[in-house]
Amino acid sequence: MPPVIETRGLTKYYGETAGIVDLDLAVDPGEVFGFIGPNGAGKTTTIRLLLNFLQPTRGSGTLFGLDMVAESVAIRRRVGYLPGDLALYPSMTGREFLLYFSRLRGIDTASTTVRLAERFELDLDRRIKEYSKGNRQKVGLVNAFMHQPDLLILDEPTGGLDPLMQQEFAALVREVGREGRTVFLSSHYLPEVERIADRVGIVRLGRLIAEDTLEGFRTRIHSNLSIEFPAPVDEAGFAGLAGVNTVEVEDGGKRLKLSVSGPQQEVIRAAADAGAVAIHSEEADLDEVFLTYYGSDHQP
């Protein structure tokens, strides 16, 4: 099947300042794609271009095979959107607000709205001006999900949510993916992305600098292995193995600590041949991946 989102050289400048530059991106049906980077990296600009809230300086893009500029109205009918700068009508109740948007879409979402509100423990009959920040965010999430769109575009979706509600959001996103619907998730909150994303793109200074699955990213950077032996071993037998960056000797040579980049099969085989009794691995998490690509010496 063709990508749900596809961009080619998508670029937006604000005067001399780059919003996003030469973005080539493809997001497949049923995929949860995490688009990560700090504030000002170009995440929100990309979303606004996809939804035709901004006009590109150059380049093009399609959603569902439809041109994002010429056919934006048809695209939006199939999209659930949560903006990062969520604005609500303060005098309305949550129920009134969601009913208003349901009527704008011309569909009955009453049962889905109630079900989602219950999942997020949201009181629909309080006025929005009385809501906490977290409850206002819940209204925005219900509004994005309630019409069961083919594509969800979510900009910093868990801002203000407590940990339990963050878990509920993650469960909901996973359900959407299993149904074959697609999620484009922009965030700088890395644990959230690591929990739910199938694939991740890292954006820096307006450019997409890396794109892969989490497992793929982990193979590019180091993992830490601690290997225990019943008797001292010679660390030189491990220092020359493919992917081994450093070897530290502990406990008189009975324990080796290795920093390894890429696949670990050769190291594990050598450890087994040397009679290892235990191997402990600490794989890189998304924070480490992110910091690797945002290190001072890494240029886009």
Solvent accessible surface area in square Angstrom, and as a share of the most:
residue,aa,sasa,rsa
1,M,201,0.90
2,P,101,0.64
3,P,35,0.22
4,V,14,0.08
5,I,0,0.00
6,E,58,0.26
7,T,3,0.02
8,R,111,0.40
9,G,22,0.21
10,L,0,0.00
11,T,0,0.00
12,K,33,0.14
13,Y,75,0.28
14,Y,98,0.37
15,G,69,0.66
16,E,172,0.77
17,T,88,0.51
18,A,38,0.30
19,G,6,0.06
20,I,0,0.00
21,V,4,0.02
22,D,68,0.35
23,L,0,0.00
24,D,92,0.48
25,L,6,0.03
26,A,38,0.29
27,V,0,0.00
28,D,67,0.35
29,P,44,0.28
30,G,20,0.19
31,E,21,0.09
32,V,6,0.03
33,F,0,0.00
34,G,0,0.00
35,F,0,0.00
36,I,0,0.00
37,G,0,0.00
38,P,52,0.33
39,N,123,0.63
40,G,82,0.79
41,A,4,0.03
42,G,7,0.07
43,K,10,0.04
44,T,45,0.26
45,T,15,0.09
46,T,0,0.00
47,I,0,0.00
48,R,81,0.30
49,L,0,0.00
50,L,1,0.00
51,L,4,0.02
52,N,30,0.15
53,F,97,0.41
54,L,42,0.21
55,Q,98,0.43
56,P,32,0.20
57,T,77,0.45
58,R,118,0.43
59,G,38,0.37
60,S,42,0.27
61,G,0,0.00
62,T,26,0.15
63,L,0,0.00
64,F,37,0.16
65,G,55,0.53
66,L,46,0.23
67,D,51,0.27
68,M,2,0.01
69,V,57,0.33
70,A,86,0.67
71,E,70,0.31
72,S,10,0.07
73,V,95,0.55
74,A,36,0.28
75,I,2,0.01
76,R,99,0.36
77,R,173,0.63
78,R,97,0.35
79,V,8,0.05
80,G,0,0.00
81,Y,50,0.19
82,L,0,0.00
83,P,28,0.18
84,G,46,0.44
85,D,95,0.49
86,L,50,0.25
87,A,87,0.67
88,L,30,0.15
89,Y,106,0.40
90,P,78,0.49
91,S,73,0.47
92,M,48,0.21
93,T,19,0.11
94,G,0,0.00
95,R,105,0.38
96,E,82,0.37
97,F,6,0.03
98,L,2,0.01
99,L,80,0.40
100,Y,85,0.32
101,F,53,0.22
102,S,5,0.03
103,R,171,0.62
104,L,114,0.57
105,R,81,0.30
106,G,64,0.62
107,I,83,0.42
108,D,129,0.67
109,T,8,0.05
110,A,63,0.49
111,S,92,0.60
112,T,19,0.11
113,T,10,0.06
114,V,62,0.36
115,R,106,0.39
116,L,2,0.01
117,A,4,0.03
118,E,123,0.55
119,R,53,0.19
120,F,0,0.00
121,E,129,0.58
122,L,12,0.06
123,D,74,0.38
124,L,9,0.05
125,D,90,0.47
126,R,98,0.36
127,R,103,0.38
128,I,4,0.02
129,K,135,0.57
130,E,90,0.40
131,Y,9,0.03
132,S,63,0.41
133,K,131,0.55
134,G,12,0.11
135,N,33,0.17
136,R,90,0.33
137,Q,19,0.08
138,K,20,0.08
139,V,0,0.00
140,G,2,0.02
141,L,0,0.00
142,V,0,0.00
143,N,17,0.09
144,A,0,0.00
145,F,6,0.03
146,M,2,0.01
147,H,24,0.11
148,Q,105,0.46
149,P,5,0.03
150,D,58,0.30
151,L,0,0.00
152,L,0,0.00
153,I,0,0.00
154,L,0,0.00
155,D,2,0.01
156,E,43,0.19
157,P,0,0.00
158,T,10,0.06
159,G,32,0.31
160,G,46,0.44
161,L,10,0.05
162,D,75,0.39
163,P,97,0.61
164,L,128,0.64
165,M,11,0.05
166,Q,27,0.12
167,Q,104,0.46
168,E,48,0.21
169,F,1,0.01
170,A,1,0.01
171,A,30,0.23
172,L,9,0.04
173,V,0,0.00
174,R,97,0.35
175,E,54,0.24
176,V,2,0.01
177,G,17,0.17
178,R,177,0.65
179,E,109,0.49
180,G,45,0.43
181,R,36,0.13
182,T,1,0.01
183,V,0,0.00
184,F,0,0.00
185,L,0,0.00
186,S,0,0.00
187,S,0,0.00
188,H,93,0.42
189,Y,90,0.34
190,L,15,0.08
191,P,54,0.34
192,E,3,0.01
193,V,0,0.00
194,E,45,0.20
195,R,97,0.35
196,I,12,0.06
197,A,14,0.11
198,D,77,0.40
199,R,42,0.15
200,V,0,0.00
201,G,0,0.00
202,I,0,0.00
203,V,0,0.00
204,R,27,0.10
205,L,121,0.60
206,G,0,0.00
207,R,100,0.36
208,L,42,0.21
209,I,33,0.17
210,A,9,0.07
211,E,58,0.26
212,D,35,0.18
213,T,57,0.33
214,L,22,0.11
215,E,98,0.44
216,G,16,0.16
217,F,0,0.00
218,R,51,0.18
219,T,60,0.35
220,R,117,0.43
221,I,16,0.08
222,H,72,0.32
223,S,8,0.05
224,N,58,0.30
225,L,3,0.01
226,S,21,0.14
227,I,0,0.00
228,E,52,0.24
229,F,8,0.03
230,P,89,0.56
231,A,52,0.41
232,P,87,0.55
233,V,35,0.20
234,D,99,0.51
235,E,69,0.31
236,A,67,0.52
237,G,51,0.49
238,F,8,0.03
239,A,58,0.45
240,G,73,0.70
241,L,32,0.16
242,A,69,0.54
243,G,33,0.32
244,V,20,0.11
245,N,83,0.43
246,T,78,0.45
247,V,34,0.20
248,E,100,0.45
249,V,68,0.39
250,E,60,0.27
251,D,88,0.46
252,G,68,0.66
253,G,4,0.04
254,K,80,0.34
255,R,77,0.28
256,L,0,0.00
257,K,86,0.37
258,L,4,0.02
259,S,19,0.12
260,V,1,0.00
261,S,38,0.24
262,G,16,0.16
263,P,98,0.62
264,Q,34,0.15
265,Q,114,0.51
266,E,73,0.33
267,V,0,0.00
268,I,75,0.38
269,R,144,0.52
270,A,25,0.19
271,A,0,0.00
272,A,67,0.52
273,D,120,0.62
274,A,43,0.34
275,G,36,0.34
276,A,27,0.21
277,V,100,0.58
278,A,30,0.23
279,I,65,0.33
280,H,101,0.45
281,S,61,0.39
282,E,120,0.54
283,E,96,0.43
284,A,2,0.02
285,D,57,0.29
286,L,1,0.00
287,D,59,0.31
288,E,64,0.29
289,V,1,0.00
290,F,28,0.12
291,L,118,0.59
292,T,64,0.37
293,Y,19,0.07
294,Y,51,0.19
295,G,23,0.22
296,S,109,0.71
297,D,129,0.67
298,H,56,0.25
299,Q,122,0.54
300,P,70,0.44
